[in-house]
Amino acid sequence: MKKLFTSPDAFEVQAVRSELDALSIPYMVKNEFASGAIGELPWQDAQQEVWLVDDSWYARASKVIEAFTQKSNKSVVPNQDWVCGNCDEENGSAFDVCWQCGADK
């Protein structure tokens, strides 16, 4: 057995589980219900962990984990102001469309 993924965020673990289920990759989840014991246990010991049951699936499963982590890292964008390529207007990071001309970020 090999550990594939761990996260303090239960939603991330569930997303990984869904990806593995879609590909019929066998796995198990450790500490699935241990979050209620945080305080009694250190938070590191109560984190959910996704473990691969059959090591022969490791190459395929690791690609799933790599794709998931890349996708989740891309979704985290730092808050930076940006300049419109159409009218050179400076826009705040909260805007996806230029407030001056309406062009997309």
N, C-alpha and C positions, 0 to 999 in steps of 0.2 A: 504494500500500500504506500502511496505517495500523497503528500499534502499538495493540493492544487491551488487553493485560494483561501484566504482568511480576510475578514474585514470587520470593523466595529459596526458597520452599517448593514443592518439586516436586509435592506432593500437591494444592496449590491449582491449580497450572497444569494438572494432569491433570483436576481437576474442571471447570475452565473448558473444556478440550478436549472433555470428555464432553458438556457442555451444547451446545457448538457442533456437535458431531457429530450429536447428536439432532435438531437443526434443519437439518442439511445446509448449514451456513454454511461456505464455503470459507475456510481459514486455513492458515498455516504456522507452525512453531515454529523460532525461531532459538536457537542455543546449547543445543540439546537434550542434547547429549553433552559440553558444555564443563565440567561440574562437576568432572570429573577434572583439569582444568587449573588449578583454584583453587590459588593459591600461585605458579604461573607467570604467571597472569593475575590482575588485580584481581577481586575477587568481583563487582563491578558489571558487568564485561564478560563474566562467565560465567553470569549469571542467564538462565534460560529466559524467552523473550519470545514471546507469541502475537501474530501479525500477520495482519491481514485481507488476503486476496489480492485480492478484488474490492470496491472502495469503495462500490459500489451496495448492499452488505449492511450498511453501517456503522450505520444507524439500528437495525436489528434486533439486530445483534451488540452494540452498546453497551447496549441494554436487558438483554441476557443478562448482561453484565459488571456492570452496575449492580445487578441482582437478586442476583447471586452475592456481591458485596461487601457489600450490605446484610444478606444472610443470614449471612455469616461474621462481620460486626460484631455482630450480635445474639447470636451464640453465645458471644461473649466477654463474660462477666458478671463484674464486679468482686466480689471476696470481701467481702461485707458481711453482718453479722449481721442477722436479721430478727425481727419480732415477729408472733406468730400472731394472726390476725384473729379467731379463735374464742375463745381463752382468755387472750390477752395475754401469753403466755409468750415470753421472749426465747430465740431459737434461734441456733446458730452457722451460719455460712455454708455449712458442709458438709452441713447437713440440708435435705432437700427436703420433709420431713414433720415436723410439730411432735412433739417427743419427749414432750410432756405429754399432748396429747389426740389426736394422730394426724391432725390436719387437714393438708391440702396447703398448701404454700408459696403 
